Amino acid sequence: MSSNTEQRKLAAIMFTDMVGYSALSQRNEALALELLEEHRGVLRGLFPKHQGTEIKTTGDGFLVEFASALAAVRCAVEIQRALAERNQAQPAERQVRIRIGIHLGDVVRSAGDVHGDGVNIAARIEPLAEPGGICISNSVYDQIENKVEHALVRLSRPELKNIQASVQVYRLVLDGARPAASAAPNRRRQAIALGMVALLVAGLLLMLKLGARPKSAASATNAPTSAAGQKSIAVLPFVSMSADKADEYLSDGMTEELLNVLAQVPGLRVPGRSSSFAFKGKNEEGIFRKVGEQLHVATVLEGSVRKAGDKLRITAQLINVADGFHLWSTNYDRDMKDILAVQSEVAHQVVQVLQVKLGMEATRALAKTSTENPEAHRLYLLGRYHFGKLTEASLTNAMQYFTQALQQDPSYALAYCGLADCYAWMGGGLLSGKEAWAKEKELAQKAVALDPNLADAHLSLGMALAGAFDWNGGEQEIKRALELNPRLAMAYDQLAWLQTMFGRFEEAIRNKQKAIELDPLSLMFNTGLSAALEAARRYDEAMAQCRKTLELDSNFAAAHLELGWCFVYKGDTAAAIAEFQKAKALDPAPWTDGALAYAYARAGDRTQAEQMVRKWDDRVKQRYISPSLRALLHLGLGEKDKGLDWLERCYEEQDGFCSGLKIYPGFDPLRTEPRFQALLKKVGLEK
């Protein structure tokens, strides 16, 4: 094409992409095409409003040109709001989410098309956006800063494939919401906590043991601990500087190991993992002050990990929150086999800089390593990294890595804990509770035998015992975990769950608050406090705590779920259904269907409730479906005998739903029934 047909200009380019379209096309091509055309209609109705010119469609996306960066951003915001509003009225399978990327740069117009760096960079930015989100380049940021009402969060060292120029990328935070915390809790304990919410919110009790490690009113207010006069440190997620993105497990693993080691130092307060990883990828101006204010710490440890072949470069720096002054920084150049020693060395130097006086026990804790085998440790870190994604596929990968770690070092107690965590997560979701808890117990007992002083192992064993209705044994093991590690936040959370099941609400609420004090930004611990308040029938306080959690992250499904149950018990089924639908849109798991079925039944909409049953009939052919879902449906319909039939099935499968028999308000109509009283006794909750 001759040059006189080309026009070079500066333009704002928007790229859009429909999330999950290819996968949907494979499952249901007709539905995919229908949603594609519907979403195109929404977007095409908004482009002209902001002086946008559609250049072309790119499969399920658009390439659009705007005269100004501000117009492009305002159009993107209106698009995402319009789709979000549409999605609220749609079932999960009909919801449409898109990613949007915007860049301001040179483009060349030629024969109705545009190309050039402006287009290439916009195309590389779009995949960095979250579903329903917007990412922009620094050139756009420079044009719109102080002209939009939304927060702009800089991404940490984004990788733009085949782009040589240095481009900084920002995420636009819609509706003033806090940027989403990491959705990949990295310990089984968080899945347990998520399950805690589930158990207490009727039908989701089955998740309590699903242990992921995985975050009010006057009496439920969490008074933060002041950093003043106290040695305190937050360990921010180390940044992966490796060329291979798959090496990110090393930086996450370094962060978690340092958290675990420093948390054992007497006199040093270290906020937990969820609070630390809430700041992953955030390096905006004033970030250290924000960390200090939200986590109530005086110092911050941050760093990076770069792997090249078998060589590692680890940087670490300790920063004073008050003035941003670097108290200490250093680089470590090591071989991969030395990573265990580097973790211990960094921890020692941090403690020395903080001038914490160590006793002999603390010194031994810093020097102790869970394995002497570097390859076993590497495989364990890979297992935790994959486990943290909490998907069926990632759990399979995690189990493989933990198994390989044990092949390298059969005495690696933490790897046994990792395997136990996988079964804990599967119970009630992918396997029956009876099968999962038995395997979890076996693995936890091996870990305890190998290392009797490993708090994590006792916690895993305690939850396995409690899941099988051995309440006394479970409580003793959890308390033993706290004796070994008094700052194990998840142990407080799970002890609170067990106390809640027996109606020991004041103890439970205190322990929930203790967990939050140790890990202030944990969404699951904060939601767990709501669940304890709801179980105590303090619904207004529980709802206030739910809303506090949603201020941390409005996209946390479990908080919407818990809020929905509070509405159910207050008699507002319409509001409950709305919250359950929000939860389902964010996490279309079976237990959200159970909640919706119950709410529809309570609202008198039998047709909608029974439609859920037909879905379960289809699903049960491919995957395990908890009997608690049908129990919920029949309880909501007031069908006592059928509800009891399914509750007895829950008992046979050691389903977590039975844990709430004593306290769950949905069981109130059954309390005088002889079959229910007998069931309560068999579960061990009659006293």
N, C-alpha and C positions, 0 to 999 in steps of 0.2 A: 504494500500500500504506500503511495507517495506521501511525503511529509506534508504537502499542502492540504491534505485531508484530515490532518491531525490538529487538535487544539490542546495545548498544555495549560493547566490552570490549578489553582489551589482550591481544594474542595473537602468538605466533611463527608466521609464515606461510612455508611452503616452496613454491617453484615449481620444477618439474623440466621438462626438455625433452630429447627424444631427438635426438641429433646426426645430421644427414643423413637424417632419415626421409623428408622430402618427395622428395629426389633419389632415394632408394632406391625409393620408391613408383612413380616414373616408370619406373625401370629394371626392377623386378621386384616387382609389387604383392603377389603371393602371399607372397614371402619377407618383405616389409616387414610385412605383417599378422601373419605367424608370429612374427617377432621382437618386434613390438609387444606381442602377448599374452604372450610369454615374459617380457619385461622388466616388464610390469605384474604378473605373478605374483611376481617377485622383490621388487618394491617393496611390494606389498600384504602380503607376508608379514612385512615389517619395520616398517611403520607402527605396528601395535598394540603391538609390543614396546617402543616408545618413547612410548607414549600419544599417538600421532598419529591424527588424525581426517581421513579422506579426505573432502574437500568435493566435489570433482568432478574429472573428467578434462578436459583442455584439448587435444583432438586427441591428440597423442602424449606429452602431459605430464600432470602432476598438480598440483593445488592442495590442500595439506594444512595443517591447523591443529594446533599443538602448544601445550601449556599453558606451556612454558618454552622459552627460547632454547637452553639447554644440551641439552634433550632433542632439539630439532630438529637441532642440529649433530651430536650423537652418532648420530642416525638417518641423517643425510646421509653421515657417514663410513662407517657400516656398509654403506650402499647402494653407495657407490663401491668399497669393498673387495670386496663380493660380486660386483659386475659385473666388476671387474678379474680376480678369480679365475676367474670363468666364461670370460672372454675368452681366458685363457691356453690353454684347451683347444679353442679355436674357430679355424677359418680366418678370414682377414681379412673376407670378405664376410658372415660371420655374427656379427661382433663388435658389441656394443652399448655405446655411450658416451652418457652424459647429462651435462647441465649442471644445477647446482643453485644456486638463489639463496634466501637466508633473510633476513627482516626482522622486527623486533619493533616493532609499532605498533598504533594504534587500528584496529579493524575493526568492522563492523556486520553482525550475523547477521540474516538475514531469509529466511524460507521455505526454510531448508535451505542457503542460499548465504551467502557472506560477501563484503563489498566494503568500500571505504574506502582510505585512504592506505596502511595496512599491506599490503594486497593489491597496490596499484598499484606501490609501491616494490619489493616482492619480485619482481614481474614484470619490472621494469626492471633489477634486479640480476642476475637469472639469466643473460642473454646475455653478461655480462661474464666469466663463468666459462669456463675452458678445458674442452675435452672431457674428461670424467672428473674435473672439478674442482668446487670449491665456493666461492662468494662470499657474504659476509655484510655487513650494514650495520654502521655504528658502534654502533647501539643493541644489536645482538646482541653485538658485540665487547665492549661494556661489561659484559655479563652473563657472558661465558664466559672473559674474560682470566684467565690463571693457573688455569683449571679444565680445560683440555684440554692434551694433550701435543703438539699440533701447532703449528708456527710459523704466525704470521699476518702477512702482508705487505700493507701498505697500497698500493692502486692510486693512481697519480698522476692527480688531477683527473678522475675518471670522469664521463662524460656520461650523465645519466639523462633520456631523452626525456620531455618534458611534465611533469617533476617540478621544482617551483619551490623546494622546501625544500633546504637544504644537506645532502647525504648523503655521508658518506665510506664507501668500500667497501674491504673487506679480502679477500684471497685466502687460503684455508686450505691450507697445504702438507701434503699427505698423506705419511705414513710418514717424516717428517723429511727428505724429499728437498729438495734445493736448488731454489728456484723456477726453472722452465724458462727458459733463456736465450732470447733472441730467435731464433726459428726462421727468420729471414730474413736470412742473411748478405748483405751489400750489395755484394760485389765478385765478379767471376768467379773470383777466386783461390780462394775458399772452395769453389766447386764443383770446381775442380781438385783441391783437397785431399781433398774427399770422394771424388773419383774415385781419388785415390791409395790410399785405403783399399781401394776396390773392386778396383783392379788387383791389389794385393798379396794380397787375400783371394779369389783365384780367381774370376774372372768379374766381379769388381767392378773389376778392373783397367781395364775399359772406362770407368770413371767418372773416372779420374785426370785426363784432359784436360778433363773436363767441368767445366771450370773454374769452380766458383763462386767467385767471391769472393763463398757462398757463402754445432778448435781442436783406481820399479822397483827394479827391484832396483838394487844399488849402482852399477853402471856406467851405468844409465839414469836416475839421479836428477837432477831439474832443480833445480839450486841457484839460488834466487831472488836477484836483485840487490837489495842493500840500498839504501834511499832515503837513508840517512845519507851526508852528504858529497857528495851528487850532486843536481844540479838535476833534478827529476822532476815530472811532471804527468799526471794522468789527465783526459781530456775526457769527462765524462758526457754522455749523449744530451740535447740540448736538448729542452725540453718544448714541444709545440705548444699554444698558447693560442688558436688561431684558432677561430672558431665553426664553420667548415667543416672536417670531419675530413679531407677530401681534401687539405687544405693541410699535412698532416703531413710531406709530402716536404720542405718548406722547413726544418723543424727538424732532420730527419735529415740533410739536405744540409749545413746549417750545421755540424753536428757533424762530419761526415766531412771537410769542407773544412778545418776547424780542425785535425783530426787530421793530415791530410796536410801542411799547412803547418808546424805545430809540430814534426812528426817530422823536418823537414829542418834544424832549428836545431842546430848543433854544441854538444855539452855538455848537451843537454836530453834526458832519457829520457822517451819517451811510449809507454805500452802501446798495443797495436794495437786495431783496430776491434772485433774479437770480444770482447775483454776489456771494452772500453768499453760496448758495447751489451748486455752481460750484465746491466748495471744499469739498463736502460731501464724506466721506470715504478716504480722503487723509491725511496722516500723515507722509509723507516722511521727511527726514532730510532737514532742511531749509524751511519748509513749512510756518513758520510765516514771514520769510523774503519775500518769494514769494507773500504771501497775501498782505504784505505792499506795495510791488512794483506794483502789478497789480491793487489793489484797492485804493492805495494812502492813507493809513491809518497809524496811529502811534501806535494803540493798537488793540489787538484781544481778544475777549471774546470766550471761548470755555468751554465745559463741557460735562456731561453725565447724563442720567436718567436711573435708575434701578427700576423696579416695581416687588414686590414680594407680592402677595395677594393684600391687601389694603394698603400696605406700599410703600412709595417712598423714594429713596435716590437720591438726586440731587447734583451734584458737579458743581462748576463753578470756573473758574479762569481767571484772566485778565492778559494779557502778553504784555510787551513792545516789539514792533517789532524790534527796533534797536539792542537790545542785548539779546532778549529772556528771560529777567528777569521777574519773576512773581511779578506783582504789588500787587496782592491780590488773595486769593483763600479761598474757604470755602465749607463745606458740609451742606446739609439740609436733615434731616430725618423727614418726614412728612407722614400724611395719605393722601390718594387720594383726600379727600375732601378739602385739604389745597393747592392744586396745584395753584389755582388762587392767593392766598396770597404769595406763594413762588415766582411767576413771578414778582410781584410788589416789593417784598423785594430784589431780585437780582438786578432789575433795579435801585432801590434806592442806593444800595451799590456801583454799578458801577459808577453812577453819582457822588457820594461822592468822590470816589477814583480819578476820573478824575478832581475833583475840579471845576466842572461846577456850576456856580452860578444860582440857580433856582429862577425864579419869581413865583408868585402865580399860574399863569396858568400852568406852567410846573409841579409844585407840584401836582396840581389837575389831570393833565394828567397821572402822574405816579400812582396816587392812584386810578384812575377810573378803574372799571372793566366793561366788556360788559354784564356780567350776574353775579348774586349772587348764581346761582344754579350750583354746581359742576358737576352734572350729565348732565345737558344741555351743559355745557362747554365740557365735555368729548365727548358727541355725536357730537358736532360741530367740534371738532378736528378730529374725525373719518371721518366726512363728507369732510373736507378739504383734508385729507390724500387720500381718495378714489377719490375725484375730481381731484387731482393732476395727476392721472394716465391717464386721458383724453381718456378713451375708453368708448364704449357704455355701457359695463357692469359696469364699475366703476362709470359712471354718474348715473346710476340707483341706485347703492349702496349709493352714495353721497346724492341723493335726499331723500332716506329713512332716513339717519342719520340726515339730516337737519330738516326733518319733525318731527322726534322723539325729537330733541332738542327743537323745538317749542312747542311740547306737554308738555315738562317739564317746559318751560318758554315761554309763548306766547308773552312776551315783548322783546324777544331776537332779536334785530335789525340785528345783524351780521348773524344770521341764515337765516333771510329773504334774506339778500344779497347773502348768499351761494346758496339758491334756485334760485335766479335771475341769478346767474352765470351759473347754469346748463342749464337754458333755453337759455341764451346768447350763450353758446357753441353749443347747438343743432340747433339753427337757421341757415337755409341754408344748414345744413348737415343732420340732422335727422328729422327736422320739417321745414315747410315753414317759411320764415322770419316773415310773418304777424302773424302767430300763436305764434311763439317764442317771438317776441318783445312785443306783447300784454301781455303775461304772465310775462315777465321780468319787464315791466313797472308796472304792478299791484303789484308785490312783492317789487320792489324798492320803490314805493310810501308808502307801509306799513312800510318799514325800515325808510324812511325819517320821517314819522309821529311819529314813536316811538323815534327816535333820530335825531332831525333836525341838529345836529352838527356832524353827522357821515359822513366823507368825502366819504367813500366807497359807501354809499347809494346814494349820489348825483351823483357820477360817474356812477353807474349802471343805474340810472334814465336818466342821460344825454345820455348814449349810446342807451338806449331803445328808447328815443325820436328821436335821430338822425337816428336810424335804420328805423323808421317809417316816415322818411323824414321831421320831425319837426326840421329843422336845427337850428333855433334861440333858441328854447327851449333846445335843446341838448347842444348847446354851453354855454348857461347860466348856466346849471346845472354842466357842467364840470368845468367852471370857479369858481362856488361856491365850488366845491370839492377842488380846489386849494387854495381858500381863507381859507378854514378850515384846509387844510394840504398842505402847500407850497412845501413839499418834497414828494408828491405822484407822483412817476415817471410815473405810468401808465396814470395819468390824463394829463400830458404833452404830452405823446405819442398819446393819443386819441384826444386831442385838435389839435395836429399836423395833424392827419388824417382828421379831419373835415376841417381844413384850406386848406389842400391839395385838397380836393374835390371841393373847390371853386377857385382853382388856386392861393391861397395866399401862394406861395411856399417859399418865404424868411421867413415868420413867421413860417411856418411849419418846415422848416429845423432847425431853431433856437430851436424850442420846442423839436424836435427829439434829438438834441444835448444835451438839458437840461436833457431829460430822461436818456440818456446814461451817462451823468455826475453823475447822482444819482445812476445808476445801470450799472457800466461799462462793466460787462461781460454778460449782457443780450443779448442773441443771437437774440431774437425777436426785441429788440429795435435797435440793430445794423442793422438788416436786414430792419427794418422799415425806417431807414434813407436812405438806398439804394432805397427803394420804392418811397420816397419823391423826391429824386434826379431824379429817372427815370421818374416820373410824370412831373417834370419840364423839361424833355427832355435833361437832363445833363447826357447822357448815360455813358460817360467815367468815370465820377466821381462816378456814381452809381455802375459801375462794379468794380471800385477800392474798394469801400466800401464793396461790396459783398465778394471780395477776402479777405478783412481784417476779415470779419465775419467767413469765412471758415477757416482762420488760427486759430481762437478760437476753432472751431469744424467743421472738414471737413464732418461730417455726419449730418449736419443740413439741412434738406430737403428744407425748405423755402428759404434759401440762394441760393441753386442751382436753384430753381424755379425762383427767382428774376433775377439771372444772365442770365437764359435762355430767359426771356422776353427782357432783354437789347439786347441780340444777335438778337432776332426777329426784334426789331426796328432798329437795325443797318444793317439789311438785311442779316445776316448770319444764315439762317435757319438750316443748318447742325449742327452748334455749339449749337444752341438753342435746337434742338432735343436731342443732347447728354446730355445737362444739365437737360432737362425735364426727360429723362430716369433715370438719377442719382437720381433725386428727387422722381420719382416713385418707384425706388428700395428701397429707404429709408422710404417712406411713400406712400403706394399704395392707396391713397385717390382719390375720383372721380375727384376732381379739377385738379389733375395731368393729368388725361385722357383728360380733357378739354384743357389744355395747349398743350398736344401732338397733339390733333386733329387739333387745330388751326395752329400749326407749320407745320404739315404734309400738311394741306390744302394750306398754304402759299408757301410750297415747291413744290406744284403741284402734290403731292401724294394723289390723291382722294381716292384710294383704302384703304390706311392705315387710312385716316381720317374717312371714312365711317364705317370702322371696329369698331371704337369707338362707333358709334351709336348703332350698334348691341349689344354691351356690355351693353349700358345703357338701351336698350329695355328689356334685361334680368333682370337687377338689379332693375328696377323700380317696378317690381312685388313684390319684397321683402322689398324695402326701398325707402325713399324719394330721388329723384334725382333733383337737382336744374335745372330750365329751362335755367340758364345761360350757361350750358355746350353746349346745342344745339345752343344757340345764337352764341357762340364762333365758333362752327363748320361752320355755314352758313356765318358768317362774314369772316372767313378765306377763304372760297370758293368764296367769292365775291357775294353771293346771298343776295342782300340787302333786298328784300321783306320778305324772310323767316327769315332773321336775325331780322328784325323789328317785325315780328310776335312774335318771342320768347322774344324779349326785352319787348314788351307790356305784355307778360305773366309774365316776371320778375317784372314789375311794379305792376301788380295785386297781386303778392305774396310778395311784399316788399322785394324782393331779393337784397342782398348787391351789386350785379353786377351793379344795376342802380346808385349806389352812384358815380361810375366813369364816368358817361356819359359826363361830362364837360371836363375831363382831359385825359381820356384813349386814347392813340394814335390809337388803333384799331377801334375807332369810327369815325375817320377822314373822311372815304369815305361816311359817312351818314350825315354829318353836314348840307348839303344843302337840305336834304330831308324834306318835310313838316311834315311827320309822326314823324321823329326824333325830329324836333324842338318842336312839340307839346308834345312829351314825356319828353323832357328836361324841359319844363314849368310845366308839371304835377308833376315832381319830385321836382321842386322848385330850379333847378340849372341854370335857364336861365340867372340870373343876376350875 
